[in-house]
């Protein structure tokens, strides 16, 4: 996961805000702290070719999630 990443942050009233670019290490930190979760939409120009997809579709991101949230992994 070495790329610049974007994610959609859902607001209080249900709207979404694009956040980024953030580094791979910042993304890992947000995953470990639960800011970015399996249903969060992610995009990267190099890893997803600009396509938005749920974090649970990105294996390396899910590996980070499963290690830091073992009881919440599906």
N, C-alpha and C positions, 0 to 999 in steps of 0.2 A: 504494500500500500504506500508507494511513494509518489504522491501527486497532490495537487491542490484540490481540496474538496469543498463542496457547498452542501448545506442541508436546509430543509424547510422547518422553521420553528413555528408551531401553531400558537396563535395568540389567545388571549382570554375570550374574545368574542368569536373564535373559530377561524379567523383569517390566518393566512400563512405569510411568513416573511423569509426571504432568502438570506441566509447567513453565510459569509465566506468572501473570499477564499480563506480556508484554514489549512494548516499543514497536516500531514499524516499524524504527527505526534499529538497535535491538538485534537484531531478527530479521535484518536485512541483515548485520550484523556476524557473527552466528552462521552464516549461510549462507557468507559469504566465508571464514570460518575452518574450514569443514567440520563444524561442530558439528551443523548442520541440513543434511541431504542430501536428494536427490530422493525417497527412500523414507520420509523422516520424515513422520509424521502431524502436520498443522497444523489449527488451528481459530481462527476469529475471529467474534465476534458480528455484525460488520458485513460483512466480506468473504465469509465462507463461511456466514453465517447460523447459526452454531453447529454446523455440520456438520463432522466430521473428514474430511480428505482428504489424500492424499499431496502433498508439496510439488510433485512433477512435474506435478500437475494445475493448479497456480496459475501462470499465465503470467508474471506480474511477478516472482514469486520465482525462477522458472527463468531469467529474464533475468539476475538477479543471479548465480545459480549459473554460468551459461554464460560470463559475463564474467570471473568470478574463478577458474574451473576449466576453461579451454578444452580441455585434453587429456582431461578426464573427462566432458565433455558427451556426451549421447547423441543 
